């Protein structure tokens, strides 16, 4: 299996440089094409088998075995909504703050929360329908 070969090379290279891979924290995710809910990865490190997962969060973005961005988009919408809501009493409802300042904060906080990682999304026709 190709994923096993790639992981073995990664593990050996890490060991050559004196690094260790935390096998308790390491998970395997298999993305097949066409996408399949039954896709799983069987990856071992010596006698330890890595846990196989359907999706996980990495650096704030969600990856899934279905090669879909639905979870990531939902997460980004939630985070942007939360950021917007937390600014209600401190910014949006304060009449002494200028509109240009409010727009600058919106762009810096809310839009960046919403769009973080979006440049890596590969959208299909169903993802773009409203």
N, C-alpha and C positions, 0 to 999 in steps of 0.2 A: 504494500500500500504506500502510495507516494507521501501521504501526510506523516507516516511513521518515519520514513527516510529523512524528511525535512526536519522533524523534531529531533531525531538522533544526531543529525549534523549540528543543529543548534545547541543541543546539550553537550556534545563533545567540544565544540568551539568555546562555549562558556567555561567549561572545565579547564581547557588549555590556558585560558586567561585568568584562572583562579577564581572564577565566579561560580556561584551555585544557583540552581533553579529551585525555587520553592515548589515542590510537587504538591503540597497541600493547597496552594493557591492557584496552581496552573490548571486551566480547564481547556478542553478540546471542543471545537465547534466545526462541524462539517457542513459546507454549503455545496449542494449538488445542483446540477442543471439538467433538466428542468427542476425547479424547486420542489422539494418533497418533505412532508412533515416527518417522514420516517428516517430522514438522513441522520446518521450518527457517526461519530468518529471513535475508532478504537485505537488509542495511542497508549503505549506503555513506555515507562522509563525503568529499565531493569525489570524487577518483579512488581513494580507499582503501576497500576492502570490509572490514567488520568480520568477525571470525571468528564463525561460527555454532556454538553448542554445545548439547548435549542436557541438560547439568546443570552447575551451578557452585555454589561455596560463597560466600555473602555474609554477612558479620558472624556467622560461625559456624553459619549455617543453610544447608541445601542446597535449591536450587530446581531443578526438572526440567521438561522439556517434556511429560512425561507427567502433570503436575499431581498427582503422588503424593508422599506424605511418607515413603515407605519408606527412602530414603537418609538423610533427616534423623533418623528414629527410630533407625536403626541407628547413626548417628554419635553421637547423644545417649547411647544405651546403652553404647557403647564408651567415651565420655568419662567417664560416671559410674562404670563398672566400673574404669577406670584410676584415677580419683580415690580410689575405695574401696580398691583394691589398694595404692596408694602410702601409705595410712595404716595398713597392717597392722602394721608393726614400731614405728611411732611412736605409735600410738593404740590400735588394737583389741586388741593383745596385751599392752599395758601394764596391769598390775593395779592400779597406784596412781592411775589416773585414774577418776573417778566415772562412773557410767552416765549421769547427766544431762549431763555434759560431752561424753561420746561422742555422745549423741543430738543435742546442740546442734551439734557439728562435722558430724555426718552431715547434718543439715538445712541447714547453711550451705554445705557443700562438695559433697556427693554429690547431694542433691536439686536444688540449683540447677543443677549441671552437667547433670542428667538433664532437667529441665523447662524449660531456657532456650529460649525461642522457641516452646514448645508451645502457647501461647495463640493462635498464628497458624495452627496446623494445621487444615486442613479434612479431616476424616476421612470416609471412605465406609464402607459396610458391610464390605467385605473387610478394611479396615484395623483394624476393631474385633474381628474374629474371632480366636480363639486356637487 
